[in-house]
Amino acid sequence: MRIEVNGVRIFFDVESAKFVPDGPIMRERRTLILLHGGPGMDHSTYKPAFSRFADIAQVIYIDHRGNGRSERGPRDAWTLAQWGDDLFAFCEALDIEKPIVMGNSFGGFVAMSYATRHPDHPGKLILSSTASSGQAHVERSIAMFTKFGGDEIGAMARHALTVGYDSPEFTLRWLTEAMPYYNTKPGDPHATARTVMTSKVLIDFLGPGGEGLTFDMTADLAKIACPTLVLGGEDDPITPIESSEDIAAALRPGLVQFERFAGCGHGVFRDDPRAFDVIREFMLR
Amino acid sequence: MRIEVNGVRIFFDVEGAKFVPDGPVMRDRPTLILLHGGPGMDHAHYMPAFSQYADIAQIIYIDHRGNGRSDRGSRDDWNVPQWGDDIHAFCQALEIEKPIVLGTSFGGIVAISYATRHPEHPGKLILASTEARAERERTLAVFERLGGAKARDVAGRFLDGDTAAFAEFGRVCSPLYFRRHVADLEVYGRSIANEDVVTHYFQPGGEASTIDMLEAMSRILCPTLILTGEDDPITPAENSADMAARIPPHLVRLERYANTGHSVFEDEPRSFDAVREFILS
């Protein structure tokens, strides 16, 4: 399905019902909205793993504007502020109240944008393998890529994180040569083929001067007013664990649960299925 | 979720993703829209039985305007053409193309309205225990066959829109809807009732007795499965035969089940298999 939100048609998919029969009543369940990473990827990166939450929630997948099956829209609206506002407007258009919003990596940037710009809206947040700043731990990130992949990968990381994805050739090299070091375990070999890739939005966001290299929402995180689960992998080279520490430290103390995973890279649930248990407990709490 | 359609917020629920991972591709599956009966009930009566199709389709449950969790809207808009147009507009708002639309009883009447007013839109139709036109004498004859002269008399007063007879109809005639099924009263508890829309629809001279879409059914352009029970008193099997006769033979399939009342899904488990085969065909 697609629905018009702020002038563009936003694709969404739904895995499970909001109301389920339970003896004499219809039981209302939580809504879990999943925000994909990238940008330039799509919601399919959450399938089939997140279907597992269909037993406790209505699971909704969204393709951000400019991504996947959503409309591209004007290029100057490919901003974290717009993506965050789109999520809010999407919920308004569909009468979705107090959602649990989960974002992994870039999806986490969008989740933080949404939650800091509309603090009364989310019910809970799950910020997985993400960062509140595009610049805070660049040297740490380069050091980790060097450690895992050698000097050449380290040099590529320096280029990606200080200059940006400045050509299609570099972007392709990054995706094929550096990205394998994001995780500590092999992923689904078909996952990339299943994804509708949009390199334009990726290069726009992470290219020279792109918002991905310059944004910093850290100071705004204190505005977030809902319980927040922060998940980080200790072997994540692209959003190092220090980024998750920054997020946890910037959130209001009574609202944050920070879980760090040893031996895990980017997208902790990909490397350690125990992350799913942590997410489940957080959702049910 | 709810979405604004033709000026009211329409509730819908969903089971089963539209796109599912299948090796290197995302497989696009059909959309099955379920239109509930009544009116005055809601989508809950399809649950949990219809969840079984989540393995082959994205299932969308809708509460018609004036029903369940949808906005009430204006009473003037509680009519079959509007309910049919709402389904079309709902699909337009959510970019749902070529849906398989299944309606049971009153839901089937809405499905017929939608399909005859927007013939290019549906991918397939499933009309279960429904009719395009009420046939008073047929209904009274089946009630009499199943429940004797008393049932015939009470049903006659109900069909005349005598609201004083509604309670007695519920006691004397409603049990005759089922032949094999033992009514699960919890189902009714799970449904949000709206008596206003019931009395509006069944009022003397209301659409329950006057709607006539039988000739319009020749406009249907998509494959159509019609399911009916031989012992259905309220939408008798002959009404389904009349509908099937109006649709080109290569598009229509009629299944008549013996010892089956209203609806087929309550009495005849094979009806679920017929729906599955039709979705996959």
Interface residues (C-beta under 8 A of the other chain):
Chain A: M1 R2 I3 E4 R9 D13 V14 E15 S16 A17 K18 F19 V20 P21 G23 P24 I25 M26 S44 K47 P48 S51 Q58 Y61 A93 L94 D95 I96 H190 A193 R194
Chain B: M1 R2 I3 E4 R9 D13 V14 E15 G16 A17 K18 F19 V20 P21 G23 P24 V25 M26 A44 M47 P48 S51 Q58 Y61 A93 L94 E95 I96 E186 V187 G189 R190
